[in-house]
Amino acid sequence: MYRPNRPNGLNHFPHLSPSSHLNRRPNRRILLSAASGGALAAALPHHGRLPERPAGPSDRHRVRREEIAALHRAAAAVRHGDSRYGGGSAQAQAAGHLLDQWALPLFGRPLPPTREHELCAICAELARLAGWAALDTGRHAAARRHFERALYWARAAEDPDAITYVLATMALHAALYGRPATALDMIQGALGPATHHASTRALAFTRLVEARAHARASDGRSAGIALASAERLLDAARPGGGPEWLDFLTHPRLAADAAEIHRDLGDSRACLAWHAQAEAMAPNAFTRSVGMRLAVVATAHLKAGDLEQSLAVGHRSVDILRQVDSRRARDYVLRLVHGLTPHRGLRAVDTFLSRVRHELNTPGA
């Protein structure tokens, strides 16, 4: 079974020079302002304590634009690594280290207001990525803590897109793991006054998450309304009319989520129709998402009574997901495995189950 390497340090981020890592004392004004409850402790890098360290010569140097740009590139590398190799990969797992050891220390140096807000936005994205990696590997308490940090920094950045996206991501976490009512409450927050200036693409993502939550709650009518709204918003979104970290939300990606929505609603025919529209997603870029969608489609074929096609698509899913370190993705395949229980003993089924056990490291399959 393939597992991406876990390098020491930041070998996957050569554009971040160790020479820029000069100060580990976050700016107290940034960390202490607008914090409430546990958000402040979550935002601090060292277990809620500010390290006591006298100011050094480096404190007098303003944060350079190149340092901010390097963090942008590093966050993009984390996003792409997570999508291709999963939340357990070295690239995805680097998000928390980049936040605590590279981004937060920059607050200890002079920052112009514009650059300060940009750095807060980067911190929000890195914390969100750390949360997503934790979610993807089954560490849900850690995911919630990271998402709380992300929301804190998004608000500090006064960035409507970041606030909307983090809240929608938190809602998706709740919806995927048995709390659709909580997810829908969070969606209302994501669509509230603080996000009135969010981009059309960010709002489309939020409506798509809303549709997924309604589907998990078995409310087909509301899911359909939210999905149609997401589609209209995405149609209206201008190319480049949102942050780069939302570029993944294309019509094929919406179709992939729509396929899962209809699988959850028990509508195999609609699931397969949406799947056909999602085929344009590139598996070498969206590896985990494509592999999970194929597991969803295999489950839909099985429900429709087509065991042969279910196994064929299931094998394609394993072909892709064996390259991905994601407990969440393996859970999608295990849902298919559970559906195959009545067919155990058939040679084709047992061959597939053997592949799942050995290539996805799931002994219970």
TAPE-V486834 format. One record per residue. N is the residue number from 1. RES is the residue in one letter. PSI is psi in radians with two decimals (999 if undefined). Layout:
# TAPE-V486834
((N,RES,PSI) (N,RES,PSI))
This chain:
# TAPE-V486834
((1,M,2.34) (2,Y,2.40) (3,R,2.23) (4,P,2.58) (5,N,2.64) (6,R,1.62) (7,P,2.72) (8,N,2.55) (9,G,-2.60) (10,L,0.90) (11,N,-0.43) (12,H,0.01) (13,F,1.11) (14,P,-0.31) (15,H,-0.15) (16,L,1.94) (17,S,2.34) (18,P,-0.40) (19,S,-0.34) (20,S,-0.17) (21,H,1.43) (22,L,-0.45) (23,N,2.28) (24,R,0.35) (25,R,1.80) (26,P,2.64) (27,N,2.13) (28,R,-0.57) (29,R,-0.75) (30,I,-0.79) (31,L,-0.52) (32,L,-0.31) (33,S,2.52) (34,A,0.31) (35,A,2.53) (36,S,2.62) (37,G,-2.32) (38,G,-0.01) (39,A,-0.64) (40,L,-0.85) (41,A,-0.63) (42,A,-0.49) (43,A,-0.29) (44,L,2.50) (45,P,-0.36) (46,H,1.20) (47,H,0.65) (48,G,0.04) (49,R,2.36) (50,L,2.15) (51,P,2.35) (52,E,2.07) (53,R,2.20) (54,P,2.62) (55,A,2.39) (56,G,3.13) (57,P,-0.55) (58,S,-0.41) (59,D,-0.38) (60,R,-0.19) (61,H,2.21) (62,R,2.62) (63,V,2.23) (64,R,2.66) (65,R,-0.61) (66,E,-0.58) (67,E,-0.70) (68,I,-0.75) (69,A,-0.69) (70,A,-0.67) (71,L,-0.65) (72,H,-0.80) (73,R,-0.66) (74,A,-0.73) (75,A,-0.69) (76,A,-0.70) (77,A,-0.66) (78,V,-0.81) (79,R,-0.83) (80,H,-0.69) (81,G,-0.71) (82,D,-0.80) (83,S,-0.63) (84,R,-0.65) (85,Y,-0.13) (86,G,2.88) (87,G,-0.32) (88,G,-0.03) (89,S,2.81) (90,A,-0.70) (91,Q,-0.84) (92,A,-0.69) (93,Q,-0.23) (94,A,-0.25) (95,A,-0.83) (96,G,-0.67) (97,H,-0.74) (98,L,-0.69) (99,L,-0.96) (100,D,-0.61) (101,Q,-0.27) (102,W,-0.72) (103,A,-0.94) (104,L,-0.66) (105,P,-0.39) (106,L,-0.34) (107,F,-0.23) (108,G,0.02) (109,R,2.78) (110,P,2.38) (111,L,2.17) (112,P,2.65) (113,P,-0.74) (114,T,-0.75) (115,R,-0.55) (116,E,-0.80) (117,H,-0.65) (118,E,-0.68) (119,L,-0.68) (120,C,-0.71) (121,A,-0.67) (122,I,-0.73) (123,C,-0.71) (124,A,-0.77) (125,E,-0.72) (126,L,-0.70) (127,A,-0.69) (128,R,-0.74) (129,L,-0.68) (130,A,-0.68) (131,G,-0.71) (132,W,-0.68) (133,A,-0.71) (134,A,-0.77) (135,L,-0.77) (136,D,-0.40) (137,T,0.20) (138,G,0.24) (139,R,1.40) (140,H,-0.61) (141,A,-0.75) (142,A,-0.68) (143,A,-0.78) (144,R,-0.70) (145,R,-0.76) (146,H,-0.69) (147,F,-0.62) (148,E,-0.72) (149,R,-0.77) (150,A,-0.74) (151,L,-0.70) (152,Y,-0.86) (153,W,-0.59) (154,A,-0.70) (155,R,-0.67) (156,A,-0.57) (157,A,-0.23) (158,E,0.79) (159,D,1.81) (160,P,-0.65) (161,D,-0.79) (162,A,-0.75) (163,I,-0.82) (164,T,-0.80) (165,Y,-0.73) (166,V,-0.80) (167,L,-0.71) (168,A,-0.64) (169,T,-0.72) (170,M,-0.68) (171,A,-0.70) (172,L,-0.71) (173,H,-0.82) (174,A,-0.73) (175,A,-0.71) (176,L,-0.40) (177,Y,0.82) (178,G,0.26) (179,R,1.05) (180,P,-0.60) (181,A,-0.73) (182,T,-0.71) (183,A,-0.76) (184,L,-0.60) (185,D,-0.74) (186,M,-0.62) (187,I,-0.68) (188,Q,-0.66) (189,G,-0.67) (190,A,-0.42) (191,L,0.22) (192,G,-3.01) (193,P,-0.57) (194,A,-0.27) (195,T,0.30) (196,H,-0.43) (197,H,0.27) (198,A,2.69) (199,S,2.78) (200,T,-0.66) (201,R,-0.68) (202,A,-0.69) (203,L,-0.61) (204,A,-0.75) (205,F,-0.72) (206,T,-0.76) (207,R,-0.59) (208,L,-0.73) (209,V,-0.69) (210,E,-0.75) (211,A,-0.70) (212,R,-0.67) (213,A,-0.75) (214,H,-0.68) (215,A,-0.71) (216,R,-0.44) (217,A,0.12) (218,S,0.56) (219,D,1.51) (220,G,-0.67) (221,R,-0.85) (222,S,-0.63) (223,A,-0.74) (224,G,-0.70) (225,I,-0.80) (226,A,-0.69) (227,L,-0.74) (228,A,-0.68) (229,S,-0.74) (230,A,-0.71) (231,E,-0.74) (232,R,-0.74) (233,L,-0.72) (234,L,-0.64) (235,D,-0.63) (236,A,-0.21) (237,A,2.31) (238,R,2.51) (239,P,2.24) (240,G,0.17) (241,G,0.66) (242,G,3.05) (243,P,2.68) (244,E,-0.47) (245,W,-0.01) (246,L,0.11) (247,D,-0.39) (248,F,-0.40) (249,L,1.60) (250,T,3.07) (251,H,-0.69) (252,P,-0.64) (253,R,-0.73) (254,L,-0.71) (255,A,-0.64) (256,A,-0.77) (257,D,-0.64) (258,A,-0.63) (259,A,-0.75) (260,E,-0.66) (261,I,-0.80) (262,H,-0.49) (263,R,-0.78) (264,D,-0.51) (265,L,-0.03) (266,G,0.32) (267,D,1.51) (268,S,-0.65) (269,R,-0.83) (270,A,-0.65) (271,C,-0.82) (272,L,-0.58) (273,A,-0.75) (274,W,-0.64) (275,H,-0.69) (276,A,-0.56) (277,Q,-0.29) (278,A,-0.08) (279,E,-0.32) (280,A,-0.18) (281,M,2.30) (282,A,2.09) (283,P,-0.37) (284,N,-0.21) (285,A,-0.69) (286,F,0.94) (287,T,-0.92) (288,R,-0.81) (289,S,-0.75) (290,V,-0.77) (291,G,-0.70) (292,M,-0.70) (293,R,-0.70) (294,L,-0.63) (295,A,-0.68) (296,V,-0.81) (297,V,-0.68) (298,A,-0.67) (299,T,-0.67) (300,A,-0.75) (301,H,-0.71) (302,L,-0.75) (303,K,-0.56) (304,A,-0.04) (305,G,0.21) (306,D,1.47) (307,L,-0.72) (308,E,-0.80) (309,Q,-0.61) (310,S,-0.79) (311,L,-0.67) (312,A,-0.81) (313,V,-0.61) (314,G,-0.72) (315,H,-0.69) (316,R,-0.68) (317,S,-0.78) (318,V,-0.69) (319,D,-0.71) (320,I,-0.81) (321,L,-0.24) (322,R,-0.23) (323,Q,0.00) (324,V,2.33) (325,D,1.52) (326,S,1.98) (327,R,-0.63) (328,R,-0.78) (329,A,-0.72) (330,R,-0.60) (331,D,-0.60) (332,Y,-0.72) (333,V,-0.66) (334,L,-0.47) (335,R,-0.70) (336,L,-0.76) (337,V,-0.76) (338,H,-0.72) (339,G,-0.41) (340,L,-0.05) (341,T,-0.79) (342,P,-0.26) (343,H,0.09) (344,R,2.50) (345,G,-0.43) (346,L,2.39) (347,R,-0.77) (348,A,-0.67) (349,V,-0.81) (350,D,-0.59) (351,T,-0.77) (352,F,-0.80) (353,L,-0.64) (354,S,-0.72) (355,R,-0.77) (356,V,-0.79) (357,R,-0.81) (358,H,-0.63) (359,E,-0.40) (360,L,0.09) (361,N,0.89) (362,T,1.48) (363,P,-0.49) (364,G,0.00) (365,A,999))
